[in-house]
Amino acid sequence: MSGIVEGRVAIVTGAGRGLGREHALELARQGASVVVNDLGTSGAGEGASDGPAGEVVEAIRALGGEAVANGADVADFAAAEALVRQAVDAFGGLDIVVNNAGFVRDRMIVTTSEQEWDAVVAVHLKGHFALMHHAAGYWRAEAKAGRTRAARIVNTTSGAGLQGSIGQGSYSAAKAGIAALTLVGAAELGRYGITVNALAPAARTRMTEGPFAAQMATPDDGFDAMHPGNVSPIVAWLASEEAADVTGRVIEVGGGRICVENGWSHGPSRELDRRWTAGEVGPAVRELLKEAPAPEPVYGAQ
């Protein structure tokens, strides 16, 4: 197989279903060898099965590609390190990390339990960090040994993390953290030949089919805008050597639309050469709010 990532080695987490499955298949079609990671849990992160990862491995091999399965929990720090070692041992190196694994527990803040909060933040935010940490350690060692690789990290944030989503406080917070982690990773890791970007995909997955059933429905005919495979070509390009000059970016992708997000930036301000008094703050802030653009609404807000 040949394509824009021919001869490169990729890890894709959460690759047994949905977006991750499509990313793994597209990377394989474009010539990469793929470690297919999936714990095989339910959409709420319950249970485990090696079936989904194994099925994707077989699909890649049927295409003529190379793949191996991994059933680790990416939030397990030691397991994330072993995942990097597996890629190196199986295929002789590592070039691409696609952090995609995750699940959601739809709850209002007032009804979210501590266990639910910890579980969602662990798989998304810690899972991204753990694999970034161990992959970057490998790439730094390679660079110091004079073998700098064209390394690529593609993270997965969400519109929920960028604008917020009612009923998904834990998920929104974790995804916002991933966007910030992406920016920091890009700034810190560029010296080792590593780019770090994040996608905010809009697609039909187990996490979106329920709360956004109408928007995610499969059309009877024509372009299926919410098919998860629509996102994967952008993943493949960001994973390629051609994308060396693109880093620290958050890109929203849905259907046939690609949108580069602006993110937080400094807006209008006022400054005194002394401490503000409490009585002065209100009028000043209200004037600044008039000058600032209105924030985009939280998903689900009326």
C-alpha angles and dihedrals in degrees: 000000000000136000145115094316097038113159094009126124122229139187115204117187123207086020099147097086144008119358095359093053091051092047092051093048093047093049089050092049087052091054106266126135107232137210102206108209121191131144090202097230130155120264087269093052097257127140128358138244136173091211101092096049092045092051092054091048090054091048091053092048089049087057089054095258134125123249143151130196129240124186100189128136103243090210088065103093096207092045090053089054090050089050090059090047090051091056092049093045095045100042107015099253148001129252108158136043119187110188106202109133117121150116136204137229106201107216138137113246091252092056099039112112124218090247092053092049093049094047095052095043091047098054095042108033103023090039091056092046096047096054093040089052096051096039091049090050090055093047093047090053090049091051092049089051090055095256101109109180127209088246123187133192118190113187129192120231125158144221083254088063094045100042103010128243126232112240092021104079096141093044093045092050093048093048092048088053090052091054090053092044088054092056092048092045092052091051095047103039104042091092088068095051093262124138120197123197136156134217126210100203127197105202145127109274137141088270095054104033093077107043094033100033097145095048093045099047117127110248120236090236142348128044114353097218094184097051107126091225089072089074098049101076088061089052090051093050094048087050093054129095088243091070094063093122095053115085139135092032132134112207125189114213129185132149106328094335127107117186126180108217120226098206126188117343135164112276134185117330145179125209134193128192089233140040117295117244118230091244092055096051099071098055091043094050092047091053091050091050089055089056096044123082114255113257119251110261121262111255109263095022116135 
